[in-house]
Amino acid sequence: MISAKSFDKLRKKLDTIEGRPIVVTMRRGHKRAQVKRATLVKTYPGVFTLRLYPQNGEESTLLSFNYADILTKAVEISLCS
């Protein structure tokens, strides 16, 4: 079971990278993953939002995820170098 402390600790870590460029890996099912560049827009008590950088003439996209997505490794975030 994932504790509320884990969510709070994760949220505080994400607060430190708010507004910075990141690389997000989203696992979308059986052996499918999308890797995108994004910016962490805002953290909320239950979710956090990312703005994906536009690619190939697309508009930028705003996505939201819950903290359990990171803890279950459905979403992975790393800072851009």
N, C-alpha and C positions, 0 to 999 in steps of 0.2 A: 504494500500500500504506500502511496506517495503522500507524504505529510505536507501540511500547510506551511511548515517551516521551509521545506524544499522550494515551494513556489515563491515564498517571500525572498529567500536568498537569491533565487534565479532572477526575480524581478529587479532586485537591487543591482545585480551584475549588469543586466540589460540597461538600466538607467545610466550607467557610466558610458555606454557607447551610443547613446541617443544622438542622432544627427550625423553620425560618422558613417563613411562608406563601408559596406560589408559585402561578403559573399554568402548567399543563402543556398543551401542544398535542400530541396524538397523531395522527399520520397513519395512517389505517386503510385505505389502498387508493386506488383511482381517485377523486380529488376528494372524499374523505371525511376529515374530521378531527373530532376531539372536543377541546373545550377545557374543562378542569376545574380547579378550585382544589384544591390539595393541600399537603401538608407533606412535605419530604424527611426520611425517618425515619432512614436509615442508609446509609453507603457501605461497600462491601466490595471486595475486589480485582478481582472480575469483574463485579459488578452493583451497582445502587443500588436502594433501595426507597422508594416513595412511598405515603402514605396519602391517598386521595381523601376530600374532605369529603363528608358525606352530603347528598343532594339528594332532595327530594320523598319523604321518609319512608324512604329507602333506608338501609342500614347503611353505615358507612364501609368502604372497600375498600382492601386492601393490594396494590400492584402492584410488580413488579420489572422493571427494564430493564437492558440492558447498555450500556456506554459507547459502543459502536459505533452504537447507536440515535441518540445525540445527534450524533455525528460525521457520520452519514449523513442527518441531519435528519428521521428518522422520529419523533423526539421533540424538542420544543423546550421549554425551561424559562425562565421569567422571574419575577423577584421581584414580589410584589404591592405596589402603592403605597398 
